[in-house]
Amino acid sequence: MPMVTMLGDVIQKESVAWNLPIGKFAAQADTLCLYLDKKVTFKKCFHEILNNGADYGKMPGQAGKVACVTSSLLPTTPSAVTLSQLRTALLSLHVEKLLAANGFQVYNSNGGCQSSVLSLFDVVALDAASSAGPVSSLHEETADVNSVRDKLLEVASSSPFTVGNQQTSQADEMLPVSKDKATAMAIDAKMFLEHQKLRRGGQGYDKNIGLINIKVAEAWSSVFEQVVTLEAARERLNDKAPSVVVHVTAVGRQFHQQQVDLLWRLLGNLPIPQTHVVHGRVASQKDRGNVNGLSAADFVKLRVEQMKEASVVKYGDHVKGEGWEKTIGVTTSGVIKFELLGTTPILNVKLDLSEKGHPLNNKGGSFVLYNYARLSTLFQHFEEDVEIEVYPELPSLEDTDVGLLTEQEEWALLFNYLLPFPSIVEGCVGKFDPSTPESSIQAHKICMFLKDLSRDLSLYYGRVHVLVVRNAHLSLENFLSQPYEENLSSSYKTINHKYSKA
């Protein structure tokens, strides 16, 4: 017996104890092809999804670990929020959800600024319950900031990396100081980086970081004040020591946020990974409107009006009343999230800001939301028909013959989307390297996953026409729809979106 065939035989026998056993194998020359047992795979995957519901995909790998998420957002009013700040806030919220889905206990250290930005979504019905979840805010707690500042200054005064009467080569915002008018103080970040063996240049910290101001004349630096705020937030964790700090920042604030990182490392004695999710600018597409002078509130208003107009064109005079307002609001919220989160963070987002351009297309969030709504409507209509005895109730998983799922598309949907979803969620976060600020978080992957799944699901259901043709395969097709609806719900949770099924 050829060695490859013997290997295949051993693997198939060993796989009986695996979660997904091998159904058969094919050996040719020095190549071995393994085939999963489709019936067992369908059943086990469906069982896992239906048991976990919208929590399917949550990974316990980092259970018990604490993650602290902060951002470069500054206090502002909703009317003054920029498009870049809106992207920062949505990205920060998405990162929090991804960390929580990977088992981290997540704390947000500047939830006040983030809430101010996200209050824009009040006009598009941001679901309050979905924005809570497993993430806790450290912002609302009161803290003795002065005592924290004094503690950090004591550390600075005795640090070998501290220098006096110096200023950095980079301009730094200064905040007035009402007391302790001591001499200027800064740290030599270059020396500290070398001592800690942290990378500089390329994937490391900016090579231009030299001295970081703590105090100049009668002003505390904004970097130091942000470190004071972060340290005060960390103290509220009590004995919950963070395993990682994630900074979410616009590219224009990257240098500042790296200074915050280094100063906190030194003064707070924080030898843990600090990773930086940096996002690009928000711009307009060529000849599709102008982003200059457009606030985030203006952008949200434009998308709401466009969604109303598109809905009227499609559904006519029925588009009126509180129900429609809520539907338009939730859909617009989802569309905006896809626009700002669906691009690799470091790349620029280019928006169509023309008045005639509208967000209803076959590539964006509206298409994904439409497919989820279609599945939800399918079940609603099916349940109504069950009540009038047009159809029997769906069988349990144990009583369902998944062997009837013989279409190649059905297997492709399972193998490409349902089965690997937990691994995709895990891969969005990756591992943290304590020697570099470069982030391993790939925050765009969930939106890409949803778009691809919706495209293939739409093609499949467009051909099968579930609930249009009443045949013996119908109950199985409806049963097949359940895991996909739950999978879509799981994905939506990570972008902080809750779609109404009503």
N, C-alpha and C positions, 0 to 999 in steps of 0.2 A: 504493500500500500504506500503511495507517495506520501512524503512528509507533510505536504500541504493538506492532503486529505485527512491524515491522522490528526493534524492540528485542529482542523475544522470539526472532526468528530469529538475531540476532547472538549473544545469550547462549547459545542452544542449540549453535551452532557452536563458540563459545569453550569451552564446558564439556566438550568432548571431551577436553581436556587436564587437566580437573579430577579430583580424587580421586573425587568422586561426580558423574558427568555428568547433565545434564538429559535426560530421556527424551522429553518433549513439553512444549508450552506451550499455553495458551489465552488469547486476547486478546478482551476485551469492553469497549467504550467506552475508558475510561482505566485499566482494570485489567488486569494481566498476572499470570496464574497459572502457576507453574513446577512441573513434576512430575519427580521423580527417576526415573531408570531403575531400576525395582524389582529386576530380576534382578542388575544390576551392583552395586547397593547391598547386597543380601543377601550376595552373594559376597564383596565387599570387606570388609564388616563382620565376617562370619564368619571370614574369613581372618585378620584382625587379632586377633580374640579368641582363636582356636585357636592362633595362633602365640605369643601373649604369655601365655596361660594366666591364672593368678591375678594376673599383673602388668598385665593389661589396665586401662587407665585412668591409668597412671602418666604424668605430664606432665614433659617435660624442661625446661620453661620457666625454672626457677630452678636448673638444674644448675650446680654449682660454687659456689653460694652457701651460706653457713653460717647456720643458725638455732639459737639457744640458747633452750631452754624452761625456765622456772623456775615455781615456784608458791608460794603462801602457806602450804603445808603445814609444820607444825612437827613435830619429832621426837616420836614417840609409840609406844605398844605396840599390837599388834593389838586387844587387848580394849578399849582406850580410844578406838578410832577412832569418830568420829561419822559420821552419814549425810552431813553436809555435806562432811567430809573425804573420804569415799568418792567423792562426786560430783566433788570437785576432782581426785582422783587419776585417775579414769576419764576425765574430760574432758581432763586434761593428756596422758594417753597417747594419746587419740584425736587431739588436736591435733598431737602428734609424728608420728603416722602420716600425717595429711593433709599436713603439711609435707614429709615424706619422699616421699610420692606425687607431690608437685609438683616434685621434683628437688632439694630442699634437703638438705644434709648436716646432720643434726639431732643436737644434743647436749643431754642433760638435766643440769641443774646441781644438782638435789636428788633424785637417784634413790634415795638412802637412805631418805628420808621416804616417797617414793612406794612403794618396795618394801615397807615396813612396812605400809602401808595395803593394798596389793594382796595381801599374804600371807593376807588373809582368804579369798581365793579358792582357797587350798590345799584347802579343804574342798569346793570345787565344781570341782576339776580345771582350774584355769587352765593353759592350755598354755604350758609354759616356752619352747618354741621360738618361739611366736607373739609373746611379749613381748620378744623380742630384736630381730630384724629389723635395719632400717637405722639404728636409733637407738643412739647411744653415750652411756654415762654418764660424767660427769666427777666423780662422787661418790666412787668407790672409790680414786681416786688420792690419795696423801698430798701435803700441801703445807705450806710454811712459812707458816702463817697470820700469825704475828707479824710477819714481814718485810713481808707484804702490808699489814697494818694500819699498820705504820710508814710505808710508802710513801704510803698514802692520807692519813695524818695530816700528812705533809709538804706534800702538795698543799693540804689544808685550811688549814694554818697560813699559807700564802702567798696564799690565794684572796681576792679582793676581796669575795666574798659571805659570808665567815666573820665571825661575831660571837662574843663571849665573854660568859660569865656571864649567859646567857639560858636560858629554858625555853619550850617551845612551849605553846600554849593547850590542846593535846590531850595527854591522859595517854599516856605511852610506857613500855613495859616497859624496865626497866633491868637490865643484866647486870653483875655485880661485876668490878672491874678490880684486878689484883694489882700493877700498877706504873704508872709514868707518871702519877702523880696530879697532873695539871695542872689549870688552871682549866676551868670549863665551856666547851663549844664547841658551836656550832650554825651552820647556814647559813641565809641569808635566801633562802628558796625563791621568794618573791614577786618579789624583785629578779632572781633567776636566770631565772625564767620570762619576765619582760619582756625581759631581755637576749637570751635565746635565741629570742624571738618564738614561744613555745609558747602554745597556747590555754589559757584558763582558763574554768571554768564550762561548763555545757551539755555538749558533746561533748569538752571539754578536761579539764584537770586540775582537781581540786576547788578551788573558789575559797577554801575555808577553810584551805588549806595556806599557812602563813606561815613560821615558823621550824622547821627540822628539826634535832632534837638529834643531836649526835655523841657528846657526853659531858656528863654532869652529875655533879658531885662526884666520887665514886669509881666510877662505873658507865658503861660504854659503853651506848649505846642499842641496842635490838634492831634498829632500822633500820640503824644503822651496821654491826653485826655481820653482818647479812644481806648488806650490800654487800661486806664483807670476803670472805665466802664466795663470792659471785658473781665478784668480781675474781680470787680465787685460782683459780676454775674457768676463767675466761677465759684466765689465764696458761697453763693446761695445754693450751690450743689451739695454743700456740706461734705460728706465722705464719698460722694460720687465723682471720682476723678475721671476727667475726660480722656478717652483713648485717642481722639483725633479732633482737630479743629479745622473746619472747612470755611474758607473765606470765599465769598461770592462777590465779584467785583467787575466793573466795566474796565475795559482796557485803559481808559484814561486815568483810572484811579489805581492801577496795578502797582505802580511804584510806591504810592502812599501806603497801600495795604501791605506790601512786603515790609515796609518800615515798621508798621504796627506789629506784624508777625515777629520780627526780630527783637523789637523792644520788649514785647510781652514775654518772649522766650527768656530774655535776660533778667528782667525785673521780677517776673512771676515764677522764675525757675520752672519753666514749662518744657521739659525735654521730650515732647511727644510730637508726632507728625502734624504739621500744619500745611494743608494743601489748598491751593488757590484755583477756583473755577473762574477763569477770566473769559468774559464775553466781548464780542466786537460791537461796532456801532450799529445803530438803527438808521438806515438810509431809505431813500425812495428809489423806485425803479426809474430807469431813463424814460423821460417824457410821460411819466405816470404820477404827476403831482410833485409837490415840494415839501420836504420834511422840515425845512428851516422855519422856525417860529411855530411849528405845530406841537401843541402840548399833548400829553397822554390823554387828557380829558377830551380834547378835540378829536383825537384818533378814535376813542371809544364811541363818541357821539356819531362820527362818520360811519363806523361799522354798524351801529344800531340802525341808523336811517337806511343804509344800504340793505340790511337784512329785512327791514320792514317792506321796502320797495320790492325786493325779490319775492317775498312771501305773498304780497298782493298780486304780483304778476302771475304767480303759480296757483294761488288759491282764491283770488278774487275778493269779493266783499265779505267773505267769511272771516277775514283777518281783522278782528276787532275784539275788544273786551280784555279782561284781566288774564284769562287763560292764554290768549295769544301773546300778550305782552310778556308773560313769564317765559313762554316757549322761545320767543324771539330773543329775550335777554339771555337765557341759558345757552342757546345756540351761538349767539354772538360771543359770549364769554369763551366758549370752546374754540371758536374760530380764531380769536385773538391769541389764545394760548398756543394753538398749533402754529400760527404765524411767527410767534416769538420764541417758541421752544423747539420747533421742528428743524432748526439749522444747528450744525455743530457749533457749540458756544463761541469758540474763538473767531468764527467767521462773522462778517457783517450780515445783518438781516435787511433785505431790500423789499420794501412794502409798495403795493399798488395803492397810491393815495389819490387817484383820480376820482372824481365824483361819480363817473359812470362805471368805474371798475367796481365789481362787487365780489364778496367772498364766497359765493356759491360756485364752486368749480369741482372738477373730478380729482383734484390733487390734495386739497386742504382739509381742514377740520370739519367743514360742513358735510363733506362726503362721508367721513368716518362717522359723524353723528347721525347722519341719515341712515347708514347701515345698521347702527345700533337701534335706532328708532324702529326700523323695519322689522328687526328681529323681535323687539318688544311688542310691536303691533301684531306680528304673526301669532305670538302666544296669546295675546288678548283676544284675538278673533277665534283662535282655536278653543280657548276656554269657553267663550260664548257659545260656540257650536257644540261643545261637549254638554253644556247645560240644556240645550234643546235636542240632545241625543242625535246630532248629525254624525258625531264621531264618539268613539269610546274614549275613556281617559287614557293618558299615556301610561304605558306599562312601566314597572320598576326596572332599574338597570339589570337586575338579576333575571328578569323575564324578557329581556330584549335580546333578540338574535342579531348581534352586531356583525355576524357573518354575512348578512345581507348588504353590508356596506362594501360593495365591490367596485365602485367607481374610483378611478385613479385620483380624481380631484378630492374625494373624501379622505383618502389616505394622505395625500399631499398636504391638505389643510391640517390634519392631525400632526404629521411629521414635521412640518415647517413652522407651525405656530403654537398649537396647544402643548405639544410635548416639550419643546425647548423653552417655553416662556419663563419658568423659574430660573433657568440658566441665564436667560437674557437679562432678567432683573438683577441677578448677581453680578453679571458682567458689566452692568451700567456703573457700578461702584468700583470694582477692582480692589487692588491693594494699595496701601499708602506707604510711600518711601519717606522716612524721617529726614533724609539728607537733602531733599529737594522740595521746592514749593509746587512743582508741576503736578497737576491733578490727573488722576486716573479716571475720574468720573466722566462718563459719556452720557450726558443728560439728554441728548437728542434721540437716543435709540428707541425709546418708548413710542414717540410720535411716528418714527419710521416704521416700527412694528405695526402700529395701528393702521397706518396708511396701506401697508402691504397686505395685511390681513383683510382689511375692508375691500380692497381691490379684488383679491382672489375669492373672497366670500361672495361678493356681488356677482362675479362671473358664474360661480357655481349655482347660486340661487336663481340667477337669471335664466339659466338653462333648465334647472329642475322644476321651477315654478311651483314651489311649495304652497299648498292651500288653494292652488288654482285647479289642478287636476286631482280629483279624489280617487286615489288608488290604494292598493294594499301597502305600498311603500311609504305612504303618507306619515303614519305614526312614527316610523323610524326616522324620517327626515325631520319631523318636529323634535324628536328626541335628540337628534344630532345638533339641532339649533341651540339647545340649552347650554352645553359647554361653551359654545362660542359667545353667547350672551354674557355668561359669567366671566369669561376671559376678557371681554371688552370692559366689563365693570372693574376687574382687577387692574387693567391698564389705566383706566380713567382715574382711579384712586391716586396713582402716582403723579398725575398732572393736576391733582386737586380739582377734579371736575366730577360733578354728579349730575347725570342726565335724567330728567324726569321721564318715567315710563308712561305717565298718564296721557 
